[in-house]
Amino acid sequence: MMWGFGDAWGGWGFFWQMILMWLVPLGIIVFLIYLAFSWGKGKVTVNQDRMDPLAIIKQRYASGELNAEEYRRMKDELKGD
């Protein structure tokens, strides 16, 4: 009879328990950090103060905010200045 000195992992049970006790919380923390950084990744912020006005109206036209007539009118106004 071994009175608690043996286990299924051949004496390495305590070692693996300690490893898991540190790796699982560390893995959760790393995963949460990854989520925090990747969450805002899809949201592109554009500093419109530094963008070319023509690029801004092109972007608005591409996103559907402006129709073709509005886009042409604004483009002509910008090129006329």
N, CA, C and O atoms as a Maestro MAE file, in Angstrom:
{
 s_m_m2io_version
 :::
 2.0.0
}

f_m_ct {
 s_m_title
 :::
 protein
 m_atom[324] {
  # First column is atom index #
  i_m_mmod_type
  r_m_x_coord
  r_m_y_coord
  r_m_z_coord
  i_m_residue_number
  s_m_chain_name
  s_m_pdb_residue_name
  s_m_pdb_atom_name
  i_m_atomic_number
  :::
  1 25 0.842 -1.174 0.000 1 A "MET " " N  " 7
  2 3 0.000 0.000 0.000 1 A "MET " " CA " 6
  3 2 0.895 1.247 0.000 1 A "MET " " C  " 6
  4 15 1.927 1.269 0.670 1 A "MET " " O  " 8
  5 25 0.497 2.291 -0.755 2 A "MET " " N  " 7
  6 3 1.399 3.417 -0.936 2 A "MET " " CA " 6
  7 2 1.004 4.648 -0.131 2 A "MET " " C  " 6
  8 15 1.765 5.615 -0.170 2 A "MET " " O  " 8
  9 25 -0.022 4.705 0.536 3 A "TRP " " N  " 7
  10 3 -0.426 5.780 1.445 3 A "TRP " " CA " 6
  11 2 -0.261 7.185 0.854 3 A "TRP " " C  " 6
  12 15 0.261 8.077 1.523 3 A "TRP " " O  " 8
  13 25 -0.702 7.388 -0.395 4 A "GLY " " N  " 7
  14 3 -0.752 8.726 -0.969 4 A "GLY " " CA " 6
  15 2 0.509 9.176 -1.677 4 A "GLY " " C  " 6
  16 15 0.591 10.331 -2.094 4 A "GLY " " O  " 8
  17 25 1.513 8.289 -1.830 5 A "PHE " " N  " 7
  18 3 2.729 8.706 -2.511 5 A "PHE " " CA " 6
  19 2 2.727 8.398 -4.001 5 A "PHE " " C  " 6
  20 15 3.683 8.734 -4.700 5 A "PHE " " O  " 8
  21 25 1.707 7.787 -4.481 6 A "GLY " " N  " 7
  22 3 1.631 7.468 -5.900 6 A "GLY " " CA " 6
  23 2 0.309 7.940 -6.466 6 A "GLY " " C  " 6
  24 15 -0.685 8.077 -5.752 6 A "GLY " " O  " 8
  25 25 0.320 8.182 -7.751 7 A "ASP " " N  " 7
  26 3 -0.930 8.550 -8.403 7 A "ASP " " CA " 6
  27 2 -0.878 8.067 -9.837 7 A "ASP " " C  " 6
  28 15 0.065 7.385 -10.238 7 A "ASP " " O  " 8
  29 25 -1.869 8.412 -10.591 8 A "ALA " " N  " 7
  30 3 -1.985 7.914 -11.961 8 A "ALA " " CA " 6
  31 2 -0.860 8.406 -12.861 8 A "ALA " " C  " 6
  32 15 -0.560 7.762 -13.867 8 A "ALA " " O  " 8
  33 25 -0.222 9.544 -12.525 9 A "TRP " " N  " 7
  34 3 0.825 10.096 -13.371 9 A "TRP " " CA " 6
  35 2 2.220 9.727 -12.886 9 A "TRP " " C  " 6
  36 15 3.203 10.346 -13.293 9 A "TRP " " O  " 8
  37 25 2.310 8.745 -12.039 10 A "GLY " " N  " 7
  38 3 3.612 8.254 -11.605 10 A "GLY " " CA " 6
  39 2 4.395 9.238 -10.743 10 A "GLY " " C  " 6
  40 15 5.611 9.350 -10.902 10 A "GLY " " O  " 8
  41 25 3.751 9.938 -9.856 11 A "GLY " " N  " 7
  42 3 4.440 10.864 -8.975 11 A "GLY " " CA " 6
  43 2 4.535 12.280 -9.520 11 A "GLY " " C  " 6
  44 15 4.980 13.181 -8.810 11 A "GLY " " O  " 8
  45 25 4.131 12.492 -10.750 12 A "TRP " " N  " 7
  46 3 4.197 13.814 -11.368 12 A "TRP " " CA " 6
  47 2 2.885 14.585 -11.220 12 A "TRP " " C  " 6
  48 15 2.745 15.671 -11.783 12 A "TRP " " O  " 8
  49 25 1.950 14.055 -10.494 13 A "GLY " " N  " 7
  50 3 0.642 14.693 -10.346 13 A "GLY " " CA " 6
  51 2 0.721 16.090 -9.774 13 A "GLY " " C  " 6
  52 15 0.071 17.002 -10.285 13 A "GLY " " O  " 8
  53 25 1.507 16.280 -8.718 14 A "PHE " " N  " 7
  54 3 1.634 17.596 -8.105 14 A "PHE " " CA " 6
  55 2 2.249 18.588 -9.079 14 A "PHE " " C  " 6
  56 15 1.818 19.738 -9.157 14 A "PHE " " O  " 8
  57 25 3.259 18.142 -9.824 15 A "PHE " " N  " 7
  58 3 3.903 19.008 -10.818 15 A "PHE " " CA " 6
  59 2 2.906 19.483 -11.857 15 A "PHE " " C  " 6
  60 15 2.852 20.676 -12.156 15 A "PHE " " O  " 8
  61 25 2.119 18.577 -12.412 16 A "TRP " " N  " 7
  62 3 1.151 18.952 -13.434 16 A "TRP " " CA " 6
  63 2 0.030 19.805 -12.869 16 A "TRP " " C  " 6
  64 15 -0.489 20.685 -13.555 16 A "TRP " " O  " 8
  65 25 -0.349 19.547 -11.613 17 A "GLN " " N  " 7
  66 3 -1.358 20.386 -10.988 17 A "GLN " " CA " 6
  67 2 -0.852 21.825 -10.843 17 A "GLN " " C  " 6
  68 15 -1.607 22.770 -11.068 17 A "GLN " " O  " 8
  69 25 0.399 21.994 -10.475 18 A "MET " " N  " 7
  70 3 0.975 23.330 -10.335 18 A "MET " " CA " 6
  71 2 1.068 24.026 -11.707 18 A "MET " " C  " 6
  72 15 0.776 25.215 -11.834 18 A "MET " " O  " 8
  73 25 1.472 23.271 -12.710 19 A "ILE " " N  " 7
  74 3 1.554 23.842 -14.060 19 A "ILE " " CA " 6
  75 2 0.177 24.315 -14.497 19 A "ILE " " C  " 6
  76 15 0.039 25.438 -14.980 19 A "ILE " " O  " 8
  77 25 -0.833 23.487 -14.338 20 A "LEU " " N  " 7
  78 3 -2.185 23.854 -14.744 20 A "LEU " " CA " 6
  79 2 -2.723 25.007 -13.906 20 A "LEU " " C  " 6
  80 15 -3.474 25.844 -14.405 20 A "LEU " " O  " 8
  81 25 -2.345 25.051 -12.655 21 A "MET " " N  " 7
  82 3 -2.811 26.117 -11.783 21 A "MET " " CA " 6
  83 2 -2.284 27.474 -12.259 21 A "MET " " C  " 6
  84 15 -2.928 28.498 -12.030 21 A "MET " " O  " 8
  85 25 -1.130 27.493 -12.914 22 A "TRP " " N  " 7
  86 3 -0.581 28.742 -13.442 22 A "TRP " " CA " 6
  87 2 -0.957 28.970 -14.902 22 A "TRP " " C  " 6
  88 15 -1.213 30.106 -15.301 22 A "TRP " " O  " 8
  89 25 -0.993 27.928 -15.687 23 A "LEU " " N  " 7
  90 3 -1.249 28.098 -17.120 23 A "LEU " " CA " 6
  91 2 -2.693 28.448 -17.452 23 A "LEU " " C  " 6
  92 15 -2.937 29.243 -18.360 23 A "LEU " " O  " 8
  93 25 -3.635 27.883 -16.751 24 A "VAL " " N  " 7
  94 3 -5.042 28.158 -17.056 24 A "VAL " " CA " 6
  95 2 -5.377 29.631 -16.804 24 A "VAL " " C  " 6
  96 15 -5.920 30.280 -17.698 24 A "VAL " " O  " 8
  97 25 -5.075 30.186 -15.620 25 A "PRO " " N  " 7
  98 3 -5.362 31.621 -15.450 25 A "PRO " " CA " 6
  99 2 -4.548 32.503 -16.401 25 A "PRO " " C  " 6
  100 15 -5.051 33.511 -16.898 25 A "PRO " " O  " 8
  101 25 -3.294 32.127 -16.653 26 A "LEU " " N  " 7
  102 3 -2.478 32.899 -17.581 26 A "LEU " " CA " 6
  103 2 -3.075 32.855 -18.986 26 A "LEU " " C  " 6
  104 15 -3.098 33.870 -19.682 26 A "LEU " " O  " 8
  105 25 -3.548 31.709 -19.398 27 A "GLY " " N  " 7
  106 3 -4.188 31.577 -20.702 27 A "GLY " " CA " 6
  107 2 -5.452 32.418 -20.794 27 A "GLY " " C  " 6
  108 15 -5.726 33.022 -21.832 27 A "GLY " " O  " 8
  109 25 -6.219 32.460 -19.718 28 A "ILE " " N  " 7
  110 3 -7.432 33.276 -19.712 28 A "ILE " " CA " 6
  111 2 -7.072 34.752 -19.829 28 A "ILE " " C  " 6
  112 15 -7.722 35.493 -20.566 28 A "ILE " " O  " 8
  113 25 -6.040 35.184 -19.106 29 A "ILE " " N  " 7
  114 3 -5.612 36.583 -19.169 29 A "ILE " " CA " 6
  115 2 -5.132 36.941 -20.572 29 A "ILE " " C  " 6
  116 15 -5.488 37.994 -21.099 29 A "ILE " " O  " 8
  117 25 -4.331 36.078 -21.173 30 A "VAL " " N  " 7
  118 3 -3.840 36.322 -22.540 30 A "VAL " " CA " 6
  119 2 -5.007 36.391 -23.515 30 A "VAL " " C  " 6
  120 15 -5.021 37.246 -24.401 30 A "VAL " " O  " 8
  121 25 -5.969 35.519 -23.368 31 A "PHE " " N  " 7
  122 3 -7.139 35.515 -24.240 31 A "PHE " " CA " 6
  123 2 -7.935 36.809 -24.087 31 A "PHE " " C  " 6
  124 15 -8.397 37.367 -25.082 31 A "PHE " " O  " 8
  125 25 -8.102 37.289 -22.872 32 A "LEU " " N  " 7
  126 3 -8.828 38.538 -22.641 32 A "LEU " " CA " 6
  127 2 -8.086 39.727 -23.240 32 A "LEU " " C  " 6
  128 15 -8.712 40.633 -23.790 32 A "LEU " " O  " 8
  129 25 -6.771 39.732 -23.139 33 A "ILE " " N  " 7
  130 3 -5.980 40.799 -23.751 33 A "ILE " " CA " 6
  131 2 -6.130 40.748 -25.267 33 A "ILE " " C  " 6
  132 15 -6.286 41.785 -25.913 33 A "ILE " " O  " 8
  133 25 -6.084 39.550 -25.833 34 A "TYR " " N  " 7
  134 3 -6.278 39.393 -27.278 34 A "TYR " " CA " 6
  135 2 -7.646 39.939 -27.702 34 A "TYR " " C  " 6
  136 15 -7.751 40.639 -28.708 34 A "TYR " " O  " 8
  137 25 -8.690 39.617 -26.934 35 A "LEU " " N  " 7
  138 3 -10.021 40.112 -27.258 35 A "LEU " " CA " 6
  139 2 -10.082 41.631 -27.177 35 A "LEU " " C  " 6
  140 15 -10.714 42.276 -28.014 35 A "LEU " " O  " 8
  141 25 -9.430 42.199 -26.181 36 A "ALA " " N  " 7
  142 3 -9.451 43.650 -26.020 36 A "ALA " " CA " 6
  143 2 -8.810 44.347 -27.215 36 A "ALA " " C  " 6
  144 15 -9.304 45.378 -27.672 36 A "ALA " " O  " 8
  145 25 -7.711 43.790 -27.723 37 A "PHE " " N  " 7
  146 3 -7.040 44.420 -28.856 37 A "PHE " " CA " 6
  147 2 -7.736 44.133 -30.180 37 A "PHE " " C  " 6
  148 15 -7.734 44.978 -31.076 37 A "PHE " " O  " 8
  149 25 -8.325 42.965 -30.312 38 A "SER " " N  " 7
  150 3 -8.956 42.623 -31.587 38 A "SER " " CA " 6
  151 2 -10.372 43.176 -31.690 38 A "SER " " C  " 6
  152 15 -10.924 43.247 -32.789 38 A "SER " " O  " 8
  153 25 -10.963 43.564 -30.583 39 A "TRP " " N  " 7
  154 3 -12.324 44.077 -30.587 39 A "TRP " " CA " 6
  155 2 -12.423 45.352 -31.410 39 A "TRP " " C  " 6
  156 15 -13.349 45.484 -32.211 39 A "TRP " " O  " 8
  157 25 -11.521 46.272 -31.245 40 A "GLY " " N  " 7
  158 3 -11.562 47.520 -31.983 40 A "GLY " " CA " 6
  159 2 -10.866 47.469 -33.319 40 A "GLY " " C  " 6
  160 15 -10.797 48.477 -34.023 40 A "GLY " " O  " 8
  161 25 -10.351 46.322 -33.677 41 A "LYS " " N  " 7
  162 3 -9.588 46.193 -34.916 41 A "LYS " " CA " 6
  163 2 -10.427 46.460 -36.160 41 A "LYS " " C  " 6
  164 15 -9.923 47.026 -37.130 41 A "LYS " " O  " 8
  165 25 -11.683 46.067 -36.149 42 A "GLY " " N  " 7
  166 3 -12.535 46.253 -37.307 42 A "GLY " " CA " 6
  167 2 -13.015 47.678 -37.479 42 A "GLY " " C  " 6
  168 15 -13.493 48.056 -38.548 42 A "GLY " " O  " 8
  169 25 -12.890 48.460 -36.437 43 A "LYS " " N  " 7
  170 3 -13.343 49.846 -36.494 43 A "LYS " " CA " 6
  171 2 -12.170 50.720 -36.910 43 A "LYS " " C  " 6
  172 15 -11.221 50.908 -36.148 43 A "LYS " " O  " 8
  173 25 -12.240 51.237 -38.093 44 A "VAL " " N  " 7
  174 3 -11.174 52.089 -38.604 44 A "VAL " " CA " 6
  175 2 -11.552 53.530 -38.326 44 A "VAL " " C  " 6
  176 15 -12.594 54.015 -38.769 44 A "VAL " " O  " 8
  177 25 -10.696 54.198 -37.593 45 A "THR " " N  " 7
  178 3 -10.943 55.610 -37.340 45 A "THR " " CA " 6
  179 2 -10.104 56.419 -38.308 45 A "THR " " C  " 6
  180 15 -8.918 56.155 -38.501 45 A "THR " " O  " 8
  181 25 -10.729 57.390 -38.903 46 A "VAL " " N  " 7
  182 3 -10.055 58.211 -39.898 46 A "VAL " " CA " 6
  183 2 -10.009 59.630 -39.369 46 A "VAL " " C  " 6
  184 15 -11.029 60.197 -38.978 46 A "VAL " " O  " 8
  185 25 -8.829 60.187 -39.364 47 A "ASN " " N  " 7
  186 3 -8.685 61.575 -38.953 47 A "ASN " " CA " 6
  187 2 -9.021 62.442 -40.154 47 A "ASN " " C  " 6
  188 15 -8.173 62.680 -41.013 47 A "ASN " " O  " 8
  189 25 -10.256 62.910 -40.211 48 A "GLN " " N  " 7
  190 3 -10.724 63.641 -41.381 48 A "GLN " " CA " 6
  191 2 -10.150 65.042 -41.450 48 A "GLN " " C  " 6
  192 15 -10.260 65.692 -42.490 48 A "GLN " " O  " 8
  193 25 -9.537 65.534 -40.375 49 A "ASP " " N  " 7
  194 3 -8.909 66.853 -40.422 49 A "ASP " " CA " 6
  195 2 -7.700 66.861 -41.344 49 A "ASP " " C  " 6
  196 15 -7.358 67.896 -41.916 49 A "ASP " " O  " 8
  197 25 -7.068 65.738 -41.486 50 A "ARG " " N  " 7
  198 3 -5.853 65.655 -42.292 50 A "ARG " " CA " 6
  199 2 -6.089 65.030 -43.661 50 A "ARG " " C  " 6
  200 15 -5.189 65.009 -44.500 50 A "ARG " " O  " 8
  201 25 -7.288 64.526 -43.885 51 A "MET " " N  " 7
  202 3 -7.577 63.896 -45.169 51 A "MET " " CA " 6
  203 2 -7.895 64.942 -46.221 51 A "MET " " C  " 6
  204 15 -8.375 66.034 -45.916 51 A "MET " " O  " 8
  205 25 -7.624 64.595 -47.424 52 A "ASP " " N  " 7
  206 3 -7.978 65.427 -48.576 52 A "ASP " " CA " 6
  207 2 -9.503 65.464 -48.687 52 A "ASP " " C  " 6
  208 15 -10.149 64.422 -48.578 52 A "ASP " " O  " 8
  209 25 -10.087 66.644 -48.901 53 A "PRO " " N  " 7
  210 3 -11.554 66.725 -49.015 53 A "PRO " " CA " 6
  211 2 -12.122 65.829 -50.115 53 A "PRO " " C  " 6
  212 15 -13.212 65.276 -49.962 53 A "PRO " " O  " 8
  213 25 -11.397 65.685 -51.211 54 A "LEU " " N  " 7
  214 3 -11.858 64.808 -52.287 54 A "LEU " " CA " 6
  215 2 -11.876 63.355 -51.828 54 A "LEU " " C  " 6
  216 15 -12.773 62.594 -52.192 54 A "LEU " " O  " 8
  217 25 -10.892 62.974 -51.034 55 A "ALA " " N  " 7
  218 3 -10.859 61.606 -50.510 55 A "ALA " " CA " 6
  219 2 -12.031 61.360 -49.569 55 A "ALA " " C  " 6
  220 15 -12.577 60.257 -49.527 55 A "ALA " " O  " 8
  221 25 -12.419 62.386 -48.816 56 A "ILE " " N  " 7
  222 3 -13.549 62.249 -47.897 56 A "ILE " " CA " 6
  223 2 -14.842 62.014 -48.669 56 A "ILE " " C  " 6
  224 15 -15.624 61.130 -48.320 56 A "ILE " " O  " 8
  225 25 -15.069 62.802 -49.715 57 A "ILE " " N  " 7
  226 3 -16.325 62.599 -50.452 57 A "ILE " " CA " 6
  227 2 -16.299 61.289 -51.236 57 A "ILE " " C  " 6
  228 15 -17.345 60.672 -51.437 57 A "ILE " " O  " 8
  229 25 -15.124 60.857 -51.680 58 A "LYS " " N  " 7
  230 3 -15.023 59.533 -52.327 58 A "LYS " " CA " 6
  231 2 -15.403 58.442 -51.339 58 A "LYS " " C  " 6
  232 15 -16.114 57.498 -51.683 58 A "LYS " " O  " 8
  233 25 -14.927 58.577 -50.117 59 A "GLN " " N  " 7
  234 3 -15.237 57.593 -49.079 59 A "GLN " " CA " 6
  235 2 -16.741 57.606 -48.764 59 A "GLN " " C  " 6
  236 15 -17.354 56.549 -48.613 59 A "GLN " " O  " 8
  237 25 -17.321 58.787 -48.666 60 A "ARG " " N  " 7
  238 3 -18.750 58.893 -48.394 60 A "ARG " " CA " 6
  239 2 -19.578 58.324 -49.541 60 A "ARG " " C  " 6
  240 15 -20.616 57.704 -49.309 60 A "ARG " " O  " 8
  241 25 -19.126 58.531 -50.775 61 A "TYR " " N  " 7
  242 3 -19.819 57.983 -51.942 61 A "TYR " " CA " 6
  243 2 -19.722 56.456 -51.951 61 A "TYR " " C  " 6
  244 15 -20.692 55.758 -52.247 61 A "TYR " " O  " 8
  245 25 -18.537 55.959 -51.623 62 A "ALA " " N  " 7
  246 3 -18.343 54.502 -51.610 62 A "ALA " " CA " 6
  247 2 -19.172 53.831 -50.515 62 A "ALA " " C  " 6
  248 15 -19.621 52.697 -50.682 62 A "ALA " " O  " 8
  249 25 -19.374 54.524 -49.404 63 A "SER " " N  " 7
  250 3 -20.152 53.926 -48.319 63 A "SER " " CA " 6
  251 2 -21.656 54.098 -48.509 63 A "SER " " C  " 6
  252 15 -22.445 53.538 -47.749 63 A "SER " " O  " 8
  253 25 -22.058 54.876 -49.528 64 A "GLY " " N  " 7
  254 3 -23.476 55.031 -49.815 64 A "GLY " " CA " 6
  255 2 -24.115 56.244 -49.164 64 A "GLY " " C  " 6
  256 15 -25.330 56.419 -49.250 64 A "GLY " " O  " 8
  257 25 -23.319 57.087 -48.515 65 A "GLU " " N  " 7
  258 3 -23.874 58.294 -47.898 65 A "GLU " " CA " 6
  259 2 -24.295 59.319 -48.960 65 A "GLU " " C  " 6
  260 15 -25.231 60.091 -48.750 65 A "GLU " " O  " 8
  261 25 -23.606 59.318 -50.080 66 A "LEU " " N  " 7
  262 3 -23.910 60.260 -51.165 66 A "LEU " " CA " 6
  263 2 -24.363 59.484 -52.393 66 A "LEU " " C  " 6
  264 15 -23.879 58.384 -52.658 66 A "LEU " " O  " 8
  265 25 -25.293 60.063 -53.134 67 A "ASN " " N  " 7
  266 3 -25.641 59.450 -54.416 67 A "ASN " " CA " 6
  267 2 -24.725 60.038 -55.491 67 A "ASN " " C  " 6
  268 15 -23.901 60.904 -55.195 67 A "ASN " " O  " 8
  269 25 -24.862 59.580 -56.715 68 A "ALA " " N  " 7
  270 3 -23.959 59.989 -57.796 68 A "ALA " " CA " 6
  271 2 -24.051 61.488 -58.075 68 A "ALA " " C  " 6
  272 15 -23.034 62.136 -58.322 68 A "ALA " " O  " 8
  273 25 -25.259 62.038 -58.037 69 A "GLU " " N  " 7
  274 3 -25.436 63.463 -58.323 69 A "GLU " " CA " 6
  275 2 -24.765 64.331 -57.250 69 A "GLU " " C  " 6
  276 15 -24.088 65.310 -57.565 69 A "GLU " " O  " 8
  277 25 -24.961 63.961 -55.992 70 A "GLU " " N  " 7
  278 3 -24.331 64.720 -54.904 70 A "GLU " " CA " 6
  279 2 -22.810 64.628 -54.983 70 A "GLU " " C  " 6
  280 15 -22.100 65.609 -54.765 70 A "GLU " " O  " 8
  281 25 -22.331 63.435 -55.296 71 A "TYR " " N  " 7
  282 3 -20.881 63.239 -55.406 71 A "TYR " " CA " 6
  283 2 -20.301 64.118 -56.508 71 A "TYR " " C  " 6
  284 15 -19.303 64.805 -56.289 71 A "TYR " " O  " 8
  285 25 -20.914 64.104 -57.685 72 A "ARG " " N  " 7
  286 3 -20.410 64.918 -58.806 72 A "ARG " " CA " 6
  287 2 -20.451 66.413 -58.478 72 A "ARG " " C  " 6
  288 15 -19.514 67.149 -58.788 72 A "ARG " " O  " 8
  289 25 -21.531 66.849 -57.854 73 A "ARG " " N  " 7
  290 3 -21.660 68.266 -57.495 73 A "ARG " " CA " 6
  291 2 -20.560 68.683 -56.516 73 A "ARG " " C  " 6
  292 15 -19.912 69.713 -56.705 73 A "ARG " " O  " 8
  293 25 -20.356 67.891 -55.488 74 A "MET " " N  " 7
  294 3 -19.322 68.214 -54.496 74 A "MET " " CA " 6
  295 2 -17.927 68.144 -55.106 74 A "MET " " C  " 6
  296 15 -17.057 68.955 -54.787 74 A "MET " " O  " 8
  297 25 -17.726 67.171 -55.982 75 A "LYS " " N  " 7
  298 3 -16.417 67.032 -56.652 75 A "LYS " " CA " 6
  299 2 -16.135 68.245 -57.526 75 A "LYS " " C  " 6
  300 15 -15.023 68.773 -57.513 75 A "LYS " " O  " 8
  301 25 -17.128 68.689 -58.282 76 A "ASP " " N  " 7
  302 3 -16.968 69.870 -59.131 76 A "ASP " " CA " 6
  303 2 -16.703 71.120 -58.294 76 A "ASP " " C  " 6
  304 15 -15.878 71.956 -58.663 76 A "ASP " " O  " 8
  305 25 -17.406 71.245 -57.165 77 A "GLU " " N  " 7
  306 3 -17.194 72.403 -56.286 77 A "GLU " " CA " 6
  307 2 -15.768 72.422 -55.731 77 A "GLU " " C  " 6
  308 15 -15.141 73.478 -55.652 77 A "GLU " " O  " 8
  309 25 -15.272 71.269 -55.357 78 A "LEU " " N  " 7
  310 3 -13.911 71.194 -54.803 78 A "LEU " " CA " 6
  311 2 -12.872 71.470 -55.866 78 A "LEU " " C  " 6
  312 15 -11.875 72.140 -55.596 78 A "LEU " " O  " 8
  313 25 -13.081 70.972 -57.058 79 A "LYS " " N  " 7
  314 3 -12.093 71.204 -58.141 79 A "LYS " " CA " 6
  315 2 -12.143 72.630 -58.656 79 A "LYS " " C  " 6
  316 15 -11.153 73.133 -59.187 79 A "LYS " " O  " 8
  317 25 -13.295 73.293 -58.504 80 A "GLY " " N  " 7
  318 3 -13.448 74.663 -58.978 80 A "GLY " " CA " 6
  319 2 -12.702 75.669 -58.109 80 A "GLY " " C  " 6
  320 15 -12.383 76.764 -58.574 80 A "GLY " " O  " 8
  321 25 -12.424 75.324 -56.873 81 A "ASP " " N  " 7
  322 3 -11.735 76.265 -55.949 81 A "ASP " " CA " 6
  323 2 -10.278 76.380 -56.230 81 A "ASP " " C  " 6
  324 15 -9.574 77.123 -55.547 81 A "ASP " " O  " 8
  :::
 }
 m_bond[323] {
  # First column is bond index #
  i_m_from
  i_m_to
  i_m_order
  :::
  1 1 2 1
  2 2 3 1
  3 3 4 2
  4 3 5 1
  5 5 6 1
  6 6 7 1
  7 7 8 2
  8 7 9 1
  9 9 10 1
  10 10 11 1
  11 11 12 2
  12 11 13 1
  13 13 14 1
  14 14 15 1
  15 15 16 2
  16 15 17 1
  17 17 18 1
  18 18 19 1
  19 19 20 2
  20 19 21 1
  21 21 22 1
  22 22 23 1
  23 23 24 2
  24 23 25 1
  25 25 26 1
  26 26 27 1
  27 27 28 2
  28 27 29 1
  29 29 30 1
  30 30 31 1
  31 31 32 2
  32 31 33 1
  33 33 34 1
  34 34 35 1
  35 35 36 2
  36 35 37 1
  37 37 38 1
  38 38 39 1
  39 39 40 2
  40 39 41 1
  41 41 42 1
  42 42 43 1
  43 43 44 2
  44 43 45 1
  45 45 46 1
  46 46 47 1
  47 47 48 2
  48 47 49 1
  49 49 50 1
  50 50 51 1
  51 51 52 2
  52 51 53 1
  53 53 54 1
  54 54 55 1
  55 55 56 2
  56 55 57 1
  57 57 58 1
  58 58 59 1
  59 59 60 2
  60 59 61 1
  61 61 62 1
  62 62 63 1
  63 63 64 2
  64 63 65 1
  65 65 66 1
  66 66 67 1
  67 67 68 2
  68 67 69 1
  69 69 70 1
  70 70 71 1
  71 71 72 2
  72 71 73 1
  73 73 74 1
  74 74 75 1
  75 75 76 2
  76 75 77 1
  77 77 78 1
  78 78 79 1
  79 79 80 2
  80 79 81 1
  81 81 82 1
  82 82 83 1
  83 83 84 2
  84 83 85 1
  85 85 86 1
  86 86 87 1
  87 87 88 2
  88 87 89 1
  89 89 90 1
  90 90 91 1
  91 91 92 2
  92 91 93 1
  93 93 94 1
  94 94 95 1
  95 95 96 2
  96 95 97 1
  97 97 98 1
  98 98 99 1
  99 99 100 2
  100 99 101 1
  101 101 102 1
  102 102 103 1
  103 103 104 2
  104 103 105 1
  105 105 106 1
  106 106 107 1
  107 107 108 2
  108 107 109 1
  109 109 110 1
  110 110 111 1
  111 111 112 2
  112 111 113 1
  113 113 114 1
  114 114 115 1
  115 115 116 2
  116 115 117 1
  117 117 118 1
  118 118 119 1
  119 119 120 2
  120 119 121 1
  121 121 122 1
  122 122 123 1
  123 123 124 2
  124 123 125 1
  125 125 126 1
  126 126 127 1
  127 127 128 2
  128 127 129 1
  129 129 130 1
  130 130 131 1
  131 131 132 2
  132 131 133 1
  133 133 134 1
  134 134 135 1
  135 135 136 2
  136 135 137 1
  137 137 138 1
  138 138 139 1
  139 139 140 2
  140 139 141 1
  141 141 142 1
  142 142 143 1
  143 143 144 2
  144 143 145 1
  145 145 146 1
  146 146 147 1
  147 147 148 2
  148 147 149 1
  149 149 150 1
  150 150 151 1
  151 151 152 2
  152 151 153 1
  153 153 154 1
  154 154 155 1
  155 155 156 2
  156 155 157 1
  157 157 158 1
  158 158 159 1
  159 159 160 2
  160 159 161 1
  161 161 162 1
  162 162 163 1
  163 163 164 2
  164 163 165 1
  165 165 166 1
  166 166 167 1
  167 167 168 2
  168 167 169 1
  169 169 170 1
  170 170 171 1
  171 171 172 2
  172 171 173 1
  173 173 174 1
  174 174 175 1
  175 175 176 2
  176 175 177 1
  177 177 178 1
  178 178 179 1
  179 179 180 2
  180 179 181 1
  181 181 182 1
  182 182 183 1
  183 183 184 2
  184 183 185 1
  185 185 186 1
  186 186 187 1
  187 187 188 2
  188 187 189 1
  189 189 190 1
  190 190 191 1
  191 191 192 2
  192 191 193 1
  193 193 194 1
  194 194 195 1
  195 195 196 2
  196 195 197 1
  197 197 198 1
  198 198 199 1
  199 199 200 2
  200 199 201 1
  201 201 202 1
  202 202 203 1
  203 203 204 2
  204 203 205 1
  205 205 206 1
  206 206 207 1
  207 207 208 2
  208 207 209 1
  209 209 210 1
  210 210 211 1
  211 211 212 2
  212 211 213 1
  213 213 214 1
  214 214 215 1
  215 215 216 2
  216 215 217 1
  217 217 218 1
  218 218 219 1
  219 219 220 2
  220 219 221 1
  221 221 222 1
  222 222 223 1
  223 223 224 2
  224 223 225 1
  225 225 226 1
  226 226 227 1
  227 227 228 2
  228 227 229 1
  229 229 230 1
  230 230 231 1
  231 231 232 2
  232 231 233 1
  233 233 234 1
  234 234 235 1
  235 235 236 2
  236 235 237 1
  237 237 238 1
  238 238 239 1
  239 239 240 2
  240 239 241 1
  241 241 242 1
  242 242 243 1
  243 243 244 2
  244 243 245 1
  245 245 246 1
  246 246 247 1
  247 247 248 2
  248 247 249 1
  249 249 250 1
  250 250 251 1
  251 251 252 2
  252 251 253 1
  253 253 254 1
  254 254 255 1
  255 255 256 2
  256 255 257 1
  257 257 258 1
  258 258 259 1
  259 259 260 2
  260 259 261 1
  261 261 262 1
  262 262 263 1
  263 263 264 2
  264 263 265 1
  265 265 266 1
  266 266 267 1
  267 267 268 2
  268 267 269 1
  269 269 270 1
  270 270 271 1
  271 271 272 2
  272 271 273 1
  273 273 274 1
  274 274 275 1
  275 275 276 2
  276 275 277 1
  277 277 278 1
  278 278 279 1
  279 279 280 2
  280 279 281 1
  281 281 282 1
  282 282 283 1
  283 283 284 2
  284 283 285 1
  285 285 286 1
  286 286 287 1
  287 287 288 2
  288 287 289 1
  289 289 290 1
  290 290 291 1
  291 291 292 2
  292 291 293 1
  293 293 294 1
  294 294 295 1
  295 295 296 2
  296 295 297 1
  297 297 298 1
  298 298 299 1
  299 299 300 2
  300 299 301 1
  301 301 302 1
  302 302 303 1
  303 303 304 2
  304 303 305 1
  305 305 306 1
  306 306 307 1
  307 307 308 2
  308 307 309 1
  309 309 310 1
  310 310 311 1
  311 311 312 2
  312 311 313 1
  313 313 314 1
  314 314 315 1
  315 315 316 2
  316 315 317 1
  317 317 318 1
  318 318 319 1
  319 319 320 2
  320 319 321 1
  321 321 322 1
  322 322 323 1
  323 323 324 2
  :::
 }
}
